Amino acid sequence: MKQIRLLILGTLLTLNSTLLWAGESITVYKSPTCGCCSAWIEHLEQNGFDVTAHDTTNMNPVKQALGVQPKHASCHTAEVAGYVIEGHVPANEIKRLLAERPAISGLTVPGMPMGSPGMEGSRKDPYQVLTFDAEGNSTVYADY
C-alpha cells in the first residue's frame, strides 16, 4: 500500500510540474535562413511550448536589448516568462528553469555545439547550459 501511495504521489508531482510549463509561450528571434534555429523551434514545439518566431537579419540589437553578452551568444535568442534563452538550450532545461524560477536573467548554450537540440548530426560534442545575470556572470546549470 505504501508503494502505491508513493507512486501516486510521484505521478501527481510530475503532473504538477508538467502543468507549470505546458503550453508556455516562448518568443524566438532568429535569422530567416537559419536551419538550426528552425530545428530548435521544432524541438520546443515537440516538448509542449507554444512558439512565436520573429525573423530578423540583424540579431545584435535583439541580443543587446535582452542583455546577452558576446561571450554568451549563439544564433537565436528567445524570451519565456521573463527569462532570456540564448542558443540551443534543451527544452527540459527550460522546463526546469520555469519550475525553479531562480533569480537570473536566463540560460545560454554559447556557440552552436554539435549534438545540442537543433544541431543534431553525426557527432555529439560535450557542452554546458549556463545561467547568466545582468552583470554577465555565469554558472553551470547542466552538463551534456
ZAVOLO-649060 format. One line per field, with one value per residue: residue in three letters; x, y, z of N, C-alpha, C in turn. Coordinates in nm, 3 decimals. Layout:
N
nuti: c(ALA_...)
n_px: c(X_...)
n_py: c(Y_...)
n_pz: c(Z_...)
ca_px: c(X_...)
ca_py: c(Y_...)
ca_pz: c(Z_...)
c_px: c(X_...)
c_py: c(Y_...)
c_pz: c(Z_...)
This chain:
144
nuti: c(MET_LYS_GLN_ILE_ARG_LEU_LEU_ILE_LEU_GLY_THR_LEU_LEU_THR_LEU_ASN_SER_THR_LEU_LEU_TRP_ALA_GLY_GLU_SER_ILE_THR_VAL_TYR_LYS_SER_PRO_THR_CYS_GLY_CYS_CYS_SER_ALA_TRP_ILE_GLU_HIS_LEU_GLU_GLN_ASN_GLY_PHE_ASP_VAL_THR_ALA_HIS_ASP_THR_THR_ASN_MET_ASN_PRO_VAL_LYS_GLN_ALA_LEU_GLY_VAL_GLN_PRO_LYS_HIS_ALA_SER_CYS_HIS_THR_ALA_GLU_VAL_ALA_GLY_TYR_VAL_ILE_GLU_GLY_HIS_VAL_PRO_ALA_ASN_GLU_ILE_LYS_ARG_LEU_LEU_ALA_GLU_ARG_PRO_ALA_ILE_SER_GLY_LEU_THR_VAL_PRO_GLY_MET_PRO_MET_GLY_SER_PRO_GLY_MET_GLU_GLY_SER_ARG_LYS_ASP_PRO_TYR_GLN_VAL_LEU_THR_PHE_ASP_ALA_GLU_GLY_ASN_SER_THR_VAL_TYR_ALA_ASP_TYR)
n_px: c(0.082_0.197_0.383_0.215_0.097_0.323_0.385_0.157_0.181_0.426_0.348_0.153_0.314_0.483_0.292_0.202_0.438_0.461_0.235_0.314_0.468_0.350_0.233_0.346_0.422_0.670_0.891_1.078_1.363_1.521_1.740_1.612_1.702_1.821_1.866_1.918_1.805_1.534_1.507_1.553_1.329_1.131_1.201_1.131_0.852_0.778_0.812_0.607_0.593_0.455_0.532_0.632_0.775_1.011_1.155_1.469_1.722_1.932_2.064_2.206_2.105_1.879_1.992_2.150_1.950_1.824_2.017_2.220_2.544_2.838_3.005_2.824_2.672_2.481_2.316_2.032_1.782_1.567_1.263_1.100_0.859_0.972_1.240_1.553_1.650_1.922_2.048_2.100_1.948_1.836_1.494_1.408_1.568_1.477_1.220_1.285_1.400_1.171_1.022_1.183_1.245_1.478_1.673_1.788_1.904_1.879_1.918_2.186_2.338_2.629_2.767_2.743_2.706_2.764_2.522_2.356_2.011_1.859_2.096_2.165_2.347_2.607_2.785_2.831_2.913_3.050_2.879_2.776_2.499_2.448_2.377_2.301_2.351_2.250_2.489_2.661_2.771_2.817_2.710_2.740_2.463_2.377_2.534_2.617)
n_py: c(-0.119_0.124_0.159_0.203_0.444_0.611_0.594_0.714_0.971_1.051_1.054_1.258_1.478_1.493_1.547_1.796_1.955_1.940_2.080_2.335_2.429_2.351_2.436_2.682_3.005_3.100_3.327_3.354_3.488_3.500_3.426_3.449_3.253_3.045_2.714_2.556_2.704_2.685_2.410_2.393_2.531_2.347_2.141_2.262_2.290_2.022_1.955_2.073_2.354_2.672_2.835_3.147_3.286_3.525_3.660_3.805_3.997_4.106_4.023_4.134_4.382_4.275_4.089_4.266_4.431_4.248_4.183_3.997_3.904_3.911_3.685_3.495_3.444_3.299_3.163_3.216_3.390_3.390_3.459_3.379_3.376_3.598_3.535_3.508_3.309_3.180_3.052_2.698_2.567_2.289_2.177_2.055_2.176_2.435_2.393_2.310_2.548_2.712_2.584_2.608_2.883_3.065_3.354_3.491_3.614_3.451_3.152_2.998_2.841_2.880_2.954_2.702_2.410_2.084_1.828_1.938_2.040_2.093_2.102_1.850_1.572_1.382_1.361_1.416_1.670_1.750_1.980_2.274_2.401_2.721_2.951_3.302_3.642_3.990_4.124_3.977_3.756_3.403_3.064_2.706_2.529_2.288_1.991_1.843)
n_pz: c(0.000_0.077_-0.127_-0.345_-0.271_-0.276_-0.548_-0.660_-0.548_-0.663_-0.932_-0.927_-0.854_-1.077_-1.275_-1.183_-1.209_-1.482_-1.565_-1.499_-1.710_-1.947_-2.262_-2.239_-2.351_-2.578_-2.721_-3.009_-3.159_-3.467_-3.747_-4.079_-4.250_-4.116_-4.059_-3.831_-3.628_-3.687_-3.652_-3.376_-3.284_-3.361_-3.186_-2.941_-2.976_-2.998_-2.740_-2.602_-2.594_-2.684_-2.960_-3.088_-3.362_-3.475_-3.753_-3.822_-3.973_-3.846_-3.560_-3.349_-3.222_-3.091_-2.911_-2.757_-2.646_-2.482_-2.301_-2.356_-2.351_-2.562_-2.503_-2.429_-2.648_-2.918_-3.206_-3.210_-3.014_-2.735_-2.549_-2.250_-2.009_-1.871_-1.873_-2.052_-2.322_-2.470_-2.759_-2.824_-2.608_-2.429_-2.418_-2.180_-1.988_-1.995_-1.901_-1.643_-1.548_-1.548_-1.353_-1.125_-1.105_-1.066_-0.956_-1.202_-1.523_-1.745_-1.950_-2.134_-2.415_-2.524_-2.849_-3.101_-3.038_-3.164_-3.157_-2.970_-2.913_-3.222_-3.348_-3.421_-3.546_-3.707_-3.500_-3.144_-2.946_-2.624_-2.411_-2.224_-2.039_-1.938_-1.672_-1.673_-1.564_-1.523_-1.502_-1.647_-1.533_-1.501_-1.441_-1.427_-1.530_-1.632_-1.752_-2.061)
ca_px: c(0.000_0.286_0.441_0.113_0.086_0.442_0.368_0.055_0.240_0.522_0.272_0.093_0.420_0.524_0.184_0.203_0.549_0.429_0.139_0.381_0.526_0.274_0.173_0.413_0.457_0.810_0.913_1.212_1.417_1.616_1.764_1.513_1.763_1.895_1.801_1.930_1.707_1.404_1.509_1.537_1.187_1.059_1.231_1.047_0.712_0.763_0.816_0.491_0.596_0.383_0.641_0.613_0.908_1.029_1.276_1.541_1.852_2.035_2.035_2.279_2.020_1.794_2.077_2.185_1.830_1.789_2.128_2.307_2.679_2.901_3.058_2.711_2.591_2.462_2.249_1.897_1.754_1.425_1.210_0.994_0.823_1.066_1.378_1.613_1.708_2.015_2.107_2.040_1.916_1.736_1.363_1.395_1.634_1.385_1.114_1.344_1.410_1.037_0.978_1.267_1.237_1.591_1.692_1.888_1.849_1.838_2.005_2.254_2.435_2.709_2.812_2.648_2.768_2.704_2.452_2.255_1.885_1.867_2.231_2.190_2.423_2.682_2.861_2.776_3.018_3.005_2.851_2.714_2.396_2.491_2.292_2.372_2.278_2.262_2.628_2.739_2.820_2.751_2.741_2.695_2.329_2.371_2.638_2.573)
ca_py: c(0.000_0.239_0.176_0.261_0.586_0.680_0.601_0.816_1.100_1.082_1.087_1.390_1.578_1.504_1.616_1.934_2.025_1.947_2.188_2.463_2.478_2.305_2.544_2.809_3.080_3.140_3.408_3.328_3.579_3.419_3.459_3.381_3.147_2.953_2.585_2.504_2.777_2.622_2.277_2.415_2.564_2.219_2.074_2.325_2.255_1.880_1.946_2.138_2.500_2.747_2.919_3.255_3.316_3.651_3.661_3.931_3.981_4.160_3.976_4.207_4.469_4.191_4.037_4.378_4.475_4.146_4.166_3.884_3.949_3.831_3.557_3.403_3.447_3.189_3.213_3.267_3.440_3.373_3.508_3.297_3.404_3.692_3.486_3.504_3.180_3.206_2.936_2.564_2.517_2.182_2.211_2.010_2.274_2.549_2.349_2.314_2.690_2.762_2.524_2.657_3.030_3.130_3.498_3.506_3.671_3.344_3.037_3.004_2.744_2.964_2.889_2.611_2.278_1.968_1.737_2.010_2.043_2.173_2.082_1.707_1.530_1.256_1.356_1.491_1.730_1.789_2.123_2.311_2.503_2.816_3.063_3.431_3.750_4.120_4.169_3.889_3.640_3.279_2.940_2.588_2.483_2.147_1.939_1.745)
ca_pz: c(0.000_0.083_-0.260_-0.431_-0.233_-0.329_-0.693_-0.687_-0.514_-0.768_-1.053_-0.907_-0.859_-1.217_-1.345_-1.138_-1.273_-1.624_-1.585_-1.484_-1.835_-2.063_-2.338_-2.209_-2.472_-2.592_-2.840_-3.061_-3.260_-3.542_-3.887_-4.164_-4.330_-4.030_-4.043_-3.694_-3.546_-3.715_-3.588_-3.232_-3.264_-3.367_-3.059_-2.838_-3.002_-2.964_-2.594_-2.544_-2.591_-2.787_-3.011_-3.184_-3.417_-3.546_-3.834_-3.829_-4.039_-3.757_-3.425_-3.246_-3.139_-3.006_-2.803_-2.671_-2.572_-2.382_-2.208_-2.390_-2.381_-2.669_-2.456_-2.410_-2.769_-3.013_-3.326_-3.185_-2.880_-2.704_-2.422_-2.193_-1.869_-1.813_-1.887_-2.185_-2.358_-2.579_-2.825_-2.832_-2.475_-2.434_-2.363_-2.041_-1.901_-1.988_-1.809_-1.508_-1.515_-1.518_-1.227_-1.014_-1.103_-0.999_-0.979_-1.307_-1.646_-1.835_-1.979_-2.262_-2.466_-2.615_-2.971_-3.165_-3.023_-3.231_-3.068_-2.893_-2.987_-3.343_-3.405_-3.426_-3.664_-3.695_-3.374_-3.031_-2.865_-2.489_-2.395_-2.097_-2.030_-1.836_-1.631_-1.678_-1.499_-1.589_-1.500_-1.733_-1.459_-1.541_-1.369_-1.499_-1.493_-1.669_-1.842_-2.160)
c_px: c(0.087_0.348_0.340_0.096_0.203_0.433_0.267_0.110_0.340_0.454_0.210_0.197_0.469_0.419_0.183_0.317_0.528_0.334_0.202_0.432_0.445_0.208_0.234_0.452_0.602_0.824_1.058_1.245_1.529_1.636_1.661_1.571_1.834_1.816_1.808_1.834_1.569_1.396_1.493_1.392_1.103_1.079_1.144_0.901_0.684_0.761_0.711_0.492_0.518_0.480_0.588_0.752_0.905_1.161_1.337_1.677_1.965_1.999_2.102_2.193_1.927_1.873_2.113_2.066_1.794_1.905_2.217_2.443_2.742_2.953_2.949_2.631_2.591_2.385_2.110_1.880_1.604_1.392_1.097_0.977_0.924_1.212_1.421_1.673_1.793_2.071_2.030_2.019_1.811_1.606_1.350_1.464_1.549_1.270_1.163_1.354_1.275_0.981_1.053_1.260_1.353_1.602_1.810_1.823_1.802_1.940_2.068_2.332_2.516_2.756_2.702_2.702_2.691_2.641_2.351_2.126_1.890_1.999_2.267_2.265_2.496_2.764_2.791_2.893_2.965_2.979_2.785_2.601_2.438_2.376_2.371_2.284_2.307_2.405_2.717_2.800_2.748_2.798_2.688_2.561_2.314_2.485_2.576_2.693)
c_py: c(0.126_0.266_0.240_0.410_0.666_0.696_0.708_0.956_1.143_1.122_1.226_1.501_1.599_1.579_1.764_2.011_2.036_2.062_2.325_2.518_2.440_2.423_2.680_2.877_3.121_3.213_3.391_3.430_3.505_3.475_3.386_3.263_3.040_2.824_2.532_2.576_2.716_2.485_2.290_2.449_2.436_2.140_2.131_2.285_2.109_1.858_2.034_2.289_2.559_2.854_3.024_3.295_3.447_3.644_3.800_3.905_4.036_4.125_4.058_4.302_4.390_4.143_4.149_4.421_4.377_4.112_4.046_3.938_3.858_3.695_3.452_3.382_3.316_3.247_3.271_3.305_3.430_3.435_3.416_3.335_3.496_3.651_3.494_3.366_3.204_3.076_2.807_2.499_2.407_2.222_2.168_2.106_2.400_2.515_2.355_2.459_2.746_2.704_2.582_2.808_3.097_3.278_3.517_3.574_3.561_3.233_3.055_2.876_2.824_2.884_2.802_2.469_2.167_1.876_1.805_2.015_2.142_2.159_1.934_1.674_1.402_1.248_1.441_1.540_1.760_1.941_2.146_2.411_2.592_2.909_3.190_3.536_3.881_4.172_4.082_3.770_3.515_3.164_2.825_2.545_2.334_2.113_1.837_1.686)
c_pz: c(0.000_-0.054_-0.355_-0.400_-0.287_-0.480_-0.731_-0.658_-0.621_-0.898_-1.042_-0.913_-1.001_-1.296_-1.309_-1.205_-1.423_-1.651_-1.571_-1.617_-1.958_-2.132_-2.310_-2.340_-2.467_-2.724_-2.883_-3.170_-3.332_-3.682_-3.972_-4.242_-4.247_-4.006_-3.901_-3.600_-3.564_-3.650_-3.437_-3.199_-3.267_-3.238_-2.947_-2.854_-2.967_-2.813_-2.527_-2.540_-2.709_-2.838_-3.108_-3.232_-3.493_-3.621_-3.836_-3.892_-3.954_-3.613_-3.315_-3.163_-3.046_-2.886_-2.704_-2.585_-2.461_-2.288_-2.233_-2.429_-2.487_-2.624_-2.436_-2.538_-2.847_-3.131_-3.301_-3.038_-2.856_-2.569_-2.378_-2.046_-1.800_-1.818_-2.033_-2.205_-2.481_-2.632_-2.805_-2.695_-2.487_-2.363_-2.217_-1.945_-1.889_-1.893_-1.664_-1.460_-1.473_-1.389_-1.108_-0.997_-1.028_-1.036_-1.074_-1.427_-1.741_-1.846_-2.116_-2.289_-2.567_-2.737_-3.027_-3.158_-3.095_-3.127_-2.978_-2.975_-3.104_-3.415_-3.410_-3.555_-3.635_-3.568_-3.269_-2.947_-2.725_-2.487_-2.260_-2.121_-1.913_-1.797_-1.661_-1.613_-1.572_-1.593_-1.589_-1.662_-1.505_-1.451_-1.452_-1.442_-1.522_-1.764_-1.936_-2.231)
